[in-house]
Amino acid sequence: MHWNSECIDEIKRKLRNLKKLEMKIRFGYSFSDKKTAKIPQKTNLVWDEFFNISDRPSKAKYSLRDIASKSKEELREIVNEFFYNVYYKYYIENGIISSNLYDPEILNWMGLPPNAGTEDIKKRFRELAKKYHPDMGGDSKMFIELIENYKKLNLT
């Protein structure tokens, strides 16, 4: 699909607004009062992990071209995943993690959405355990990684 420059500019603007929202949520950054806002120097923004709006190669999950090719529903899912990750980081950084929130990186590794519940996680764990278990012809390294990640989720 060919996108005109106005459309690309609009997508970039919306993505930059997501970055500003993350900075406001995590650091209380006010763009109207830049002198009093304090953002830690070595800050890893979730936005940088998700989006790349430049032409340079990046490890970001989505390039501008990827975003431009998505449907509205797919974009909604990406934005929801982004905000889940932003709030997860915020809760971790402020020591207010909720028992019903799980590390979105581990859930992604397991092939689950960021809002997966305990039962979904346990079911997926059993599926992956069968797949990776060395006695079933699976990869022992992957099985060990699965066990370690599952322990990190701290399901009780």
Steps between C-alpha positions, in 0.01 A plus 500: 500500500628845413468766767522868423721728707201654684391158622853408610534834680171435681618154612830648623312770693276245669796280590687799644193576711519144638860573600391818677226309681749242621727775631207663679381170653838373612676824594228763539661688213305808406577632155371841600748529789823340376718670762347318800447162337766243581564197285783269599797527261531130411130435453388205294166595358254230407430717194855438372449124527173519307535766231755617245391800294838560340653334195788362706498133598378437851410219739156655547205267465325717238638717223309785343428275202360230733271748672379645170400153377285409803123508523327712764440191716865394473610853591268495801661174617850646456410813697337288774813285522715813511302651789496171689880502482519868600287445810683178585829695499341781701372257763837325525690830525269626774471175697126467449488189286166327514476125549286468187762658269762280342821592320390575143837389357460153651140480382611599149774233513229247588284623211238658726344848493606747772164471676511120533358366824630234735303218338617600150860502621473161669336347191768641268774388739370141483489516118856632479626256764377210287659655192841572656534214750815298416320170565253593227773582247505871580782747549640484855630859487156628403343288775734648761425853373127423520531382861706808595255738334204326662662537843553872433127541447455392862163331456349379825 
